[in-house]
């Protein structure tokens, strides 16, 4: 019996594959937060009182920049690692649903609304006549976790799941997931900003209830941003995901979405919605043969998993470009299109076979006897195939 030579790829290869699967904006935020922390570590910068969110400084000196600097800075290695590891799955899922530009705007909106809520609640609690808590206005908060709590609420609402796992230990109802995390972090970690996390949860619910609808731009805004020549380099990146500004799955709030449900504060069912702690979801009617959660409104440039309609359009365009004649008969034109499409597909398959044969000859020339099986297992990637063969020989 032939031995099984298919083994797992090495750690560097798996890390590279994991990183390449993270969309553009999510990976960009991870790199920016990580670079800022490393730079502060190298130069010995620890004056966090100058950049953290400090309600008293924002109110007295109007230091609005703290809304955003406090989000990007972190106080320790564990702080930045934990936040970024939590951001990657959340940001990846939301960016694939919304698109890169929409997610970037959402992060900016959540950072702003979190800070405004934090400022308002801090002063209301600090100077309330019944039981004042003055230290809240002098509490210094930093980290991306407030935005992450908002994203947890939004992603849970859009996904429609009924339960969520808490650290892989036990499952809880999805509508209580963010609140349970809020309580656990207060007990398990020190120097955690309760108010910062709480405001993140409140902003997330406000977004899903549609309270921010009038702050959200319409579809043309995202299209204009994606069409800017200055951003063409970013748009062409493999991880950049286009968005059309339309509703994907669940119900993405948007100012121009006239079919969205009214605001929860205006809706007569406010108390019923409030008792469930989660907004109602309205799933758009899906077309036949289409996953209702992923109708293809956001897609990656050059992605192999593009929707069938786009792939069919590309094939027809390719066939028309290959066709040098312009027959006037529609039937003849259709026949030419089909023939050219088949010829184009045959050319692509032939090129793939030639590439596979070339790589196979190289590996056989290097002395690997089972090169063909390893190359097939590696999907034609010679580097992964060599790694499999080397690990098998070792």
C-alpha positions as CSV (number, residue, x, y, z in Angstrom):
1,X,0.0,0.0,0.0
2,X,1.4,3.4,-1.0
3,X,2.3,5.4,2.1
4,X,0.3,8.6,2.7
5,X,2.7,11.5,2.0
6,X,0.1,14.2,2.5
7,X,1.0,16.0,5.7
8,X,0.2,19.4,7.2
9,X,2.2,22.4,5.9
10,X,4.7,24.0,8.2
11,X,4.0,26.8,10.6
12,X,5.4,29.6,8.3
13,X,3.2,28.4,5.4
14,X,0.1,28.2,7.6
15,X,0.7,31.6,9.1
16,X,1.2,33.0,5.6
17,X,-2.1,31.4,4.4
18,X,-3.9,32.7,7.5
19,X,-2.6,36.3,7.1
20,X,-3.4,36.3,3.3
21,X,-7.0,35.3,4.2
22,X,-7.6,38.5,6.3
23,X,-9.2,41.3,4.2
24,X,-7.6,44.7,3.6
25,X,-9.0,47.0,6.3
26,X,-8.9,44.4,9.0
27,X,-5.3,43.5,8.4
28,X,-4.5,47.2,8.1
29,X,-5.9,48.0,11.5
30,X,-3.9,45.1,13.0
31,X,-0.7,46.4,11.4
32,X,-1.3,50.0,12.5
33,X,-2.1,49.1,16.1
34,X,0.9,46.7,16.2
35,X,3.3,49.2,14.7
36,X,2.2,51.9,17.1
37,X,2.7,49.7,20.1
38,X,6.2,48.6,18.8
39,X,7.2,52.2,18.1
40,X,6.2,53.3,21.6
41,X,8.1,50.3,23.0
42,X,11.3,51.2,21.1
43,X,11.3,54.9,21.9
44,X,10.1,54.4,25.5
45,X,6.9,56.4,25.1
46,X,4.6,55.9,28.0
47,X,2.8,59.2,28.3
48,X,-0.6,57.7,27.8
49,X,-2.3,60.6,29.7
50,X,-1.6,62.7,26.6
51,X,-3.4,60.4,24.1
52,X,-5.9,58.3,26.2
53,X,-9.6,59.1,26.3
54,X,-9.9,61.4,29.3
55,X,-13.4,62.9,29.7
56,X,-12.2,65.9,31.8
57,X,-9.6,66.8,29.2
58,X,-12.0,66.5,26.3
59,X,-14.6,68.7,28.0
60,X,-12.3,71.4,29.4
61,X,-9.7,71.6,26.6
62,X,-11.8,70.3,23.7
63,X,-9.2,67.6,22.8
64,X,-11.4,65.7,20.3
65,X,-8.3,63.9,18.9
66,X,-8.5,61.7,22.0
67,X,-11.6,60.0,20.4
68,X,-9.3,58.3,17.9
69,X,-5.8,58.2,19.5
70,X,-7.2,56.3,22.4
71,X,-8.5,53.6,20.1
72,X,-5.1,53.0,18.3
73,X,-2.8,52.9,21.4
74,X,-2.5,50.0,23.8
75,X,-0.9,49.7,27.2
76,X,0.8,46.3,27.1
77,X,1.8,43.4,24.8
78,X,-1.0,41.2,26.1
79,X,-3.4,44.1,25.6
80,X,-2.7,44.7,21.9
81,X,-2.4,40.9,21.2
82,X,-5.7,40.1,22.8
83,X,-7.5,42.9,21.0
84,X,-6.0,42.1,17.6
85,X,-6.7,38.4,17.9
86,X,-10.3,39.3,18.8
87,X,-10.5,41.8,15.9
88,X,-9.3,39.4,13.1
89,X,-12.4,37.0,13.0
90,X,-14.9,39.8,13.7
91,X,-13.4,42.2,11.2
92,X,-12.9,39.5,8.6
93,X,-16.6,38.5,8.8
94,X,-17.9,42.0,8.8
95,X,-15.6,43.2,6.0
96,X,-16.7,40.3,3.8
97,X,-20.4,41.2,4.5
98,X,-20.1,45.0,4.1
99,X,-17.1,45.6,2.0
100,X,-13.8,47.4,2.9
101,X,-14.9,51.0,2.6
102,X,-18.1,50.5,4.6
103,X,-16.3,48.7,7.4
104,X,-13.7,51.5,7.6
105,X,-16.5,54.1,7.9
106,X,-18.2,51.9,10.5
107,X,-15.1,51.7,12.6
108,X,-14.8,55.5,12.4
109,X,-18.5,55.9,13.4
110,X,-18.2,53.5,16.3
111,X,-15.1,55.1,17.6
112,X,-16.9,58.5,17.5
113,X,-20.2,57.4,19.1
114,X,-18.4,55.3,21.7
115,X,-16.4,58.4,22.8
116,X,-19.5,60.6,22.9
117,X,-21.5,58.1,24.9
118,X,-18.5,57.6,27.3
119,X,-18.2,61.4,27.8
120,X,-21.9,61.9,28.4
121,X,-22.4,59.0,30.8
122,X,-19.2,59.9,32.7
123,X,-20.4,63.4,33.4
124,X,-23.9,62.3,34.2
125,X,-22.8,59.8,36.7
126,X,-19.9,61.9,38.1
127,X,-22.2,64.9,38.9
128,X,-25.5,63.2,39.6
129,X,-27.1,64.7,42.8
130,X,-28.0,61.3,44.4
131,X,-24.6,59.5,44.4
132,X,-21.8,61.4,42.6
133,X,-18.9,59.4,41.3
134,X,-16.3,62.1,40.3
135,X,-13.5,59.7,39.5
136,X,-15.2,58.7,36.2
137,X,-14.3,62.0,34.5
138,X,-10.6,61.4,35.3
139,X,-10.5,57.8,34.2
140,X,-8.0,57.3,31.3
141,X,-9.0,54.7,28.8
142,X,-7.1,53.3,25.8
143,X,-7.4,50.3,23.4
144,X,-9.5,49.0,20.6
145,X,-11.8,46.9,22.8
146,X,-14.6,49.4,22.8
147,X,-15.0,49.2,19.0
148,X,-14.6,45.4,19.3
149,X,-17.5,45.2,21.7
150,X,-19.6,47.2,19.2
151,X,-18.6,44.8,16.4
152,X,-19.5,41.8,18.5
153,X,-23.0,43.1,18.9
154,X,-23.3,43.9,15.2
155,X,-21.9,40.6,13.9
156,X,-24.0,38.6,16.3
157,X,-27.1,40.4,15.1
158,X,-26.3,40.0,11.4
159,X,-25.3,36.3,11.7
160,X,-28.6,35.3,13.2
161,X,-27.1,32.6,15.4
162,X,-29.0,31.5,18.5
163,X,-26.0,30.8,20.8
164,X,-22.3,31.7,21.1
165,X,-19.4,30.0,22.8
166,X,-17.6,31.8,25.6
167,X,-13.9,31.0,25.3
168,X,-14.9,27.5,24.1
169,X,-16.0,26.5,27.6
170,X,-19.8,26.9,27.5
171,X,-22.5,28.3,25.2
172,X,-24.8,31.2,26.0
173,X,-27.7,32.8,24.2
174,X,-26.5,35.1,21.5
175,X,-28.5,38.1,22.8
176,X,-26.6,37.8,26.1
177,X,-23.1,37.2,24.6
178,X,-21.8,40.7,24.8
179,X,-23.1,41.3,28.3
180,X,-21.6,38.1,29.6
181,X,-18.2,39.1,28.1
182,X,-18.5,42.5,29.8
183,X,-19.0,40.9,33.2
184,X,-16.3,38.3,32.7
185,X,-13.7,40.8,31.7
186,X,-14.4,42.9,34.8
187,X,-13.8,39.9,37.0
188,X,-10.9,38.2,35.1
189,X,-8.8,41.2,34.2
190,X,-7.5,44.2,36.0
191,X,-7.5,47.8,34.9
192,X,-10.5,47.2,32.5
193,X,-12.6,50.2,31.6
194,X,-16.2,49.1,32.4
195,X,-17.6,52.3,30.9
196,X,-15.6,52.0,27.7
197,X,-16.8,48.5,27.1
198,X,-20.4,49.4,28.1
199,X,-20.4,52.3,25.6
200,X,-19.2,49.9,22.9
201,X,-22.1,47.6,23.5
202,X,-24.6,50.5,23.5
203,X,-23.2,51.8,20.2
204,X,-23.5,48.4,18.7
205,X,-27.1,48.0,19.6
206,X,-27.8,51.6,18.5
207,X,-26.4,50.7,15.1
208,X,-28.4,47.5,14.7
209,X,-31.6,49.2,15.8
210,X,-31.1,51.8,13.1
211,X,-30.5,54.8,15.3
212,X,-27.5,55.8,13.3
213,X,-29.3,55.6,9.9
214,X,-29.1,59.3,9.3
215,X,-25.4,59.3,10.0
216,X,-24.7,56.6,7.3
217,X,-24.0,57.6,3.7
218,X,-25.8,56.2,0.7
219,X,-24.5,53.7,-1.9
220,X,-23.0,56.5,-4.1
221,X,-20.7,57.5,-1.4
222,X,-19.0,54.1,-1.2
223,X,-18.8,53.9,-5.0
224,X,-17.2,57.3,-5.3
225,X,-14.6,56.3,-2.6
226,X,-13.8,53.1,-4.5
227,X,-13.5,55.0,-7.8
228,X,-10.9,57.5,-6.5
229,X,-7.7,57.3,-8.6
230,X,-5.7,58.0,-5.4
231,X,-7.0,54.7,-3.9
232,X,-6.7,52.6,-7.1
233,X,-3.6,50.9,-5.6
234,X,-5.6,49.8,-2.5
235,X,-8.7,48.8,-4.5
236,X,-6.5,46.5,-6.7
237,X,-5.1,44.7,-3.6
238,X,-6.3,41.0,-3.4
239,X,-7.8,41.6,0.1
240,X,-9.8,44.7,-0.8
241,X,-13.5,43.9,-0.9
242,X,-15.9,46.0,-3.0
243,X,-19.3,47.1,-1.7
244,X,-22.3,48.3,-3.5
245,X,-23.9,50.0,-0.6
246,X,-26.9,47.7,-0.6
247,X,-28.2,45.5,2.1
248,X,-26.4,42.1,2.3
249,X,-27.8,39.7,4.9
250,X,-29.5,40.6,8.1
251,X,-30.4,44.3,7.7
252,X,-27.5,46.6,7.3
253,X,-28.7,50.1,8.2
254,X,-28.2,52.7,5.5
255,X,-29.7,56.2,5.0
256,X,-30.9,55.4,1.5
257,X,-32.4,52.0,2.4
258,X,-36.1,52.9,2.3
259,X,-37.2,49.3,3.0
260,X,-35.5,49.3,6.4
261,X,-37.7,49.2,9.5
262,X,-38.3,52.4,11.4
263,X,-36.1,53.5,14.3
264,X,-36.6,51.5,17.5
265,X,-37.3,54.8,19.4
266,X,-40.1,55.6,17.0
267,X,-41.4,52.1,16.5
268,X,-44.4,51.2,18.6
269,X,-42.8,47.8,19.4
270,X,-39.9,49.4,21.2
271,X,-40.7,47.7,24.5
272,X,-41.0,44.3,22.9
273,X,-37.7,44.9,21.1
274,X,-36.0,46.1,24.2
275,X,-37.1,43.0,26.1
276,X,-35.2,40.8,23.6
277,X,-32.1,43.0,23.9
278,X,-31.5,42.4,20.2
279,X,-32.9,44.2,17.1
280,X,-35.3,42.4,14.8
281,X,-33.7,41.0,11.6
282,X,-35.4,41.2,8.3
283,X,-33.8,38.9,5.7
284,X,-34.3,40.0,2.1
285,X,-36.0,37.5,-0.2
286,X,-33.2,35.5,-1.9
287,X,-33.2,34.7,-5.5
288,X,-33.5,31.0,-6.5
289,X,-30.3,29.1,-5.9
290,X,-28.8,31.9,-3.8
291,X,-27.6,31.8,-0.2
292,X,-29.8,34.4,1.5
293,X,-26.9,35.4,3.8
294,X,-24.4,36.0,1.0
295,X,-26.1,37.4,-2.1
296,X,-22.8,38.6,-3.5
297,X,-23.1,42.3,-2.8
298,X,-19.5,42.5,-1.5
299,X,-16.8,40.6,-3.3
300,X,-13.0,40.4,-3.5
301,X,-11.2,41.6,-6.6
302,X,-9.8,38.5,-8.4
303,X,-11.5,36.2,-6.0
304,X,-11.9,32.6,-7.1
305,X,-15.3,32.4,-5.4
306,X,-17.0,35.1,-7.4
307,X,-20.6,34.8,-8.1
308,X,-21.7,32.8,-11.2
309,X,-23.3,35.8,-12.9
310,X,-20.0,37.8,-12.7
311,X,-18.1,34.8,-13.9
312,X,-20.4,34.3,-16.9
313,X,-20.2,37.9,-17.8
314,X,-16.4,37.7,-17.7
315,X,-16.4,34.7,-20.0
316,X,-18.7,36.4,-22.5
317,X,-16.5,39.5,-22.4
318,X,-13.4,37.3,-23.0
319,X,-15.2,35.6,-25.9
320,X,-16.1,38.9,-27.5
321,X,-12.5,40.2,-27.2
322,X,-11.2,37.0,-28.8
323,X,-13.7,37.3,-31.7
324,X,-12.2,39.4,-34.4
325,X,-15.3,39.2,-36.7
326,X,-18.6,41.1,-36.2
327,X,-21.3,39.0,-37.8
328,X,-24.6,40.7,-38.3
329,X,-26.7,37.6,-37.8
330,X,-27.5,37.2,-34.0
331,X,-27.5,33.4,-34.3
332,X,-24.0,33.5,-35.9
333,X,-22.8,35.9,-33.2
334,X,-24.0,33.5,-30.5
335,X,-22.3,30.6,-32.1
336,X,-19.1,32.6,-32.3
337,X,-19.4,33.5,-28.7
338,X,-19.8,29.9,-27.6
339,X,-17.0,28.7,-29.7
340,X,-14.6,31.4,-28.5
341,X,-15.5,30.7,-24.9
342,X,-14.8,27.0,-25.3
343,X,-11.5,27.9,-27.0
344,X,-10.6,30.3,-24.2
345,X,-11.3,27.7,-21.5
346,X,-9.3,25.1,-23.4
347,X,-6.4,27.5,-23.6
348,X,-6.5,28.1,-19.8
349,X,-6.6,24.4,-19.1
350,X,-3.7,23.8,-21.4
351,X,-1.6,26.5,-19.7
352,X,-2.4,25.0,-16.3
353,X,-1.3,21.5,-17.5
354,X,1.9,22.9,-18.9
355,X,2.7,24.7,-15.6
356,X,2.0,21.5,-13.6
357,X,4.3,19.5,-15.9
358,X,7.1,22.1,-15.6
359,X,7.0,22.1,-11.8
360,X,6.8,18.3,-11.8
361,X,10.0,18.0,-13.9
362,X,11.8,20.4,-11.6
363,X,10.9,18.4,-8.5
364,X,11.8,15.1,-10.2
365,X,15.2,16.7,-11.2
366,X,15.8,17.5,-7.6
367,X,15.6,13.8,-6.7
368,X,12.1,13.5,-5.4
369,X,10.5,10.3,-6.5
370,X,6.9,11.0,-5.3
371,X,6.8,14.5,-6.7
372,X,3.6,14.0,-8.7
373,X,1.5,13.0,-5.7
374,X,3.0,15.8,-3.5
375,X,2.4,18.4,-6.2
376,X,-1.2,17.3,-6.6
377,X,-1.7,17.5,-2.8
378,X,-0.2,21.0,-2.8
379,X,-2.6,22.2,-5.5
380,X,0.3,22.9,-7.9
381,X,2.3,25.0,-5.4
382,X,5.9,23.8,-5.7
383,X,7.0,25.3,-2.4
384,X,4.3,23.5,-0.4
385,X,5.1,20.3,-2.4
386,X,8.8,20.5,-1.5
387,X,7.9,21.1,2.1
388,X,5.7,18.0,2.1
389,X,8.4,15.9,0.5
390,X,11.1,17.1,2.9
391,X,9.0,16.4,5.9
392,X,8.2,12.9,4.6
393,X,11.9,12.1,4.0
394,X,12.8,13.4,7.4
